[in-house]
């Protein structure tokens, strides 16, 4: 099982990027082994949330861990059957621990507004 964590850089010690759609990097992590792959996110001027959701869905992850997720990204992730957990802070490693411990809130709706609100 893989989960995707939004990050400001590559590696498990990179800080969480609080915005899903415009996150600098996505860390695709096996939470059991901590094996990971970091992929740079290159959102376009428009539709960043949709593009990011598609990139993540193509990796067949079980969950996304981030600070916030906007409406378009949330809709795309939900349609792909991907659970979204919000409120992550600290490093990617911290976020994985919080996910495993059940400390993050599973989003039932977008946690931010479109454009500039953390989408």
N, C-alpha and C positions, 0 to 999 in steps of 0.2 A: 504494500500500500504506500502511495506517495501523498504527501501534502505539499501545498505551495505556500510559501511565506514571502510576503513582500519585504524587500530590503533596499537599503540605500547603497549597498555595495555587494561584493561577492564574499562568500564564506559564512560560516556559522556564527562568527563574532560580529558580522555587519549589523548595524542598527536597523530596526524595523522602519520601513517606509510607511508612513501612516495612510497613504492614498493608494488604493488598489490600481485603478486605471492608469495612472501616471507614475507608478512605482518605477524606480530606476532599474531594479533587478527583481527577478523571481528566483527564489531558492526552492528547488524541488527536492524534498527531503523524505527519506525513509525514517519515520520516527523511531523505529526499533533499533536500527543500526547507526543512525545519523549520517549515512551515506547521502551525499547531496550533489546536485548539479546546479550551478548558478547560470541563469540566462538573462542577458540584458534585455530590458523592455524598451522598445522604440516606438512609443505611441505617435500616431499622426496628429495633425492639428485638430481633427474632428473625429469623434467616435472612439476615443482612447479606451473607454470602458468596455465597449463591445469587442474591440481588437484584443485587449488583454484577456477578456473572458474566453475568446476563441483560442488564443495561444495556450491558456491553462487547460481548457477542455481537451485540446488535442493531445495533451500529456496524460490524460485519463487519471487525474488526481481525485482523491476521495474528499478532500477538504481544502479550503483556502483559509489562511490565517493572516489577518491584516489589521490595520488601525480602523479604517472605514471603507465602505463600499458604496458607490453611487447606484442610482436606479437602473441604468442601462447594463452595467456590469452585473449587478445582482440578478437581473432578469435573465441574462445569458448564462450565468453560473447555475441558477436554479433550474433552467431548462435542460442543462447538461447533467443534472442530478448531483451537483457539487455543493456540499455543505459549506457555509461561510461563517467564520468565527471572527468577531471584531473585538477591538479593545486591546490588541496586542501592543506591548511596549518593550523596550530594551533591545536585546540582540535576537537574532534568529534562534540561537540556542535557547534563550529565555522563553521565546514564544513557543518553541517545541515543548519545553517543560510545562508551560502553562496549559497548552493543548492537552498533553497527556494527563495532567492533573485535573482537568475539567474546570479550570479557572477562567476560561474565556466564554463569552456569551455567544451562542449560536444566533446569528441574525435571522429574523423571520421577515425582514423587510430591509430596504436600503438604510444605511446609517448616516448617509450624508446626501446633500443635494447635488444636482448636476453641476459640472464645471466649477472648479475652484473650491468646492466643498468637500474634497477628498474623494471624488469619484475616480 
